[in-house]
Amino acid sequence: MTLMAQPRFSCSVVVRPLPEQTDPEQHLYGYAYTINIRNTGDEAAQLVARHWLITDHRGHVQEVRGLGAVGHQPLLKPGEQFEYTSWAQIATPQGSMQGRFFCITEDAHWFEAPVAEFALADVSALH
């Protein structure tokens, strides 16, 4: 009996405030987020698309869908990683993001790489 290959991408996130995209008088708060995507499975696979839910503290949700990540659709062999930085803007000083990447193996099996909910907040400003 042959074991099925297990495709898996693991994601981690680092968030920082973006003062140049923040204007409290206009209810605009910008945050940069850096995503590290690592192929922790046992076969090569390609990141094809993304889906994000960006929620402010009042519960307003922005939905973002698109091909790739910052214009890239990396093919990652086991152990390889891809990192990118993007940003989001919300109407409250705090919020959150969560999402997933849609990926495909070289033999055309689809799988998802979830990104757990993470905070959009200036932790240095929280008391």
Secondary structure as a PSIPRED ss2 file (coil, helix, strand):
# PSIPRED VFORMAT (PSIPRED V4.0)

   1 M C   1.000  0.000  0.000
   2 T C   1.000  0.000  0.000
   3 L C   1.000  0.000  0.000
   4 M C   1.000  0.000  0.000
   5 A C   1.000  0.000  0.000
   6 Q C   1.000  0.000  0.000
   7 P C   1.000  0.000  0.000
   8 R C   1.000  0.000  0.000
   9 F E   0.000  0.000  1.000
  10 S E   0.000  0.000  1.000
  11 C E   0.000  0.000  1.000
  12 S E   0.000  0.000  1.000
  13 V E   0.000  0.000  1.000
  14 V E   0.000  0.000  1.000
  15 V E   0.000  0.000  1.000
  16 R E   0.000  0.000  1.000
  17 P E   0.000  0.000  1.000
  18 L C   1.000  0.000  0.000
  19 P H   0.000  1.000  0.000
  20 E H   0.000  1.000  0.000
  21 Q H   0.000  1.000  0.000
  22 T C   1.000  0.000  0.000
  23 D E   0.000  0.000  1.000
  24 P H   0.000  1.000  0.000
  25 E H   0.000  1.000  0.000
  26 Q H   0.000  1.000  0.000
  27 H C   1.000  0.000  0.000
  28 L E   0.000  0.000  1.000
  29 Y E   0.000  0.000  1.000
  30 G E   0.000  0.000  1.000
  31 Y E   0.000  0.000  1.000
  32 A E   0.000  0.000  1.000
  33 Y E   0.000  0.000  1.000
  34 T E   0.000  0.000  1.000
  35 I E   0.000  0.000  1.000
  36 N E   0.000  0.000  1.000
  37 I E   0.000  0.000  1.000
  38 R E   0.000  0.000  1.000
  39 N E   0.000  0.000  1.000
  40 T C   1.000  0.000  0.000
  41 G C   1.000  0.000  0.000
  42 D C   1.000  0.000  0.000
  43 E C   1.000  0.000  0.000
  44 A C   1.000  0.000  0.000
  45 A E   0.000  0.000  1.000
  46 Q E   0.000  0.000  1.000
  47 L E   0.000  0.000  1.000
  48 V E   0.000  0.000  1.000
  49 A E   0.000  0.000  1.000
  50 R E   0.000  0.000  1.000
  51 H E   0.000  0.000  1.000
  52 W E   0.000  0.000  1.000
  53 L E   0.000  0.000  1.000
  54 I E   0.000  0.000  1.000
  55 T E   0.000  0.000  1.000
  56 D E   0.000  0.000  1.000
  57 H C   1.000  0.000  0.000
  58 R C   1.000  0.000  0.000
  59 G C   1.000  0.000  0.000
  60 H C   1.000  0.000  0.000
  61 V E   0.000  0.000  1.000
  62 Q E   0.000  0.000  1.000
  63 E E   0.000  0.000  1.000
  64 V E   0.000  0.000  1.000
  65 R E   0.000  0.000  1.000
  66 G E   0.000  0.000  1.000
  67 L E   0.000  0.000  1.000
  68 G C   1.000  0.000  0.000
  69 A E   0.000  0.000  1.000
  70 V C   1.000  0.000  0.000
  71 G C   1.000  0.000  0.000
  72 H E   0.000  0.000  1.000
  73 Q C   1.000  0.000  0.000
  74 P C   1.000  0.000  0.000
  75 L E   0.000  0.000  1.000
  76 L E   0.000  0.000  1.000
  77 K C   1.000  0.000  0.000
  78 P C   1.000  0.000  0.000
  79 G C   1.000  0.000  0.000
  80 E C   1.000  0.000  0.000
  81 Q E   0.000  0.000  1.000
  82 F E   0.000  0.000  1.000
  83 E E   0.000  0.000  1.000
  84 Y E   0.000  0.000  1.000
  85 T E   0.000  0.000  1.000
  86 S E   0.000  0.000  1.000
  87 W E   0.000  0.000  1.000
  88 A E   0.000  0.000  1.000
  89 Q E   0.000  0.000  1.000
  90 I E   0.000  0.000  1.000
  91 A C   1.000  0.000  0.000
  92 T C   1.000  0.000  0.000
  93 P C   1.000  0.000  0.000
  94 Q C   1.000  0.000  0.000
  95 G E   0.000  0.000  1.000
  96 S E   0.000  0.000  1.000
  97 M E   0.000  0.000  1.000
  98 Q E   0.000  0.000  1.000
  99 G E   0.000  0.000  1.000
 100 R E   0.000  0.000  1.000
 101 F E   0.000  0.000  1.000
 102 F E   0.000  0.000  1.000
 103 C E   0.000  0.000  1.000
 104 I E   0.000  0.000  1.000
 105 T E   0.000  0.000  1.000
 106 E C   1.000  0.000  0.000
 107 D C   1.000  0.000  0.000
 108 A C   1.000  0.000  0.000
 109 H C   1.000  0.000  0.000
 110 W E   0.000  0.000  1.000
 111 F E   0.000  0.000  1.000
 112 E E   0.000  0.000  1.000
 113 A E   0.000  0.000  1.000
 114 P E   0.000  0.000  1.000
 115 V E   0.000  0.000  1.000
 116 A E   0.000  0.000  1.000
 117 E E   0.000  0.000  1.000
 118 F E   0.000  0.000  1.000
 119 A E   0.000  0.000  1.000
 120 L E   0.000  0.000  1.000
 121 A C   1.000  0.000  0.000
 122 D C   1.000  0.000  0.000
 123 V H   0.000  1.000  0.000
 124 S H   0.000  1.000  0.000
 125 A H   0.000  1.000  0.000
 126 L C   1.000  0.000  0.000
 127 H C   1.000  0.000  0.000
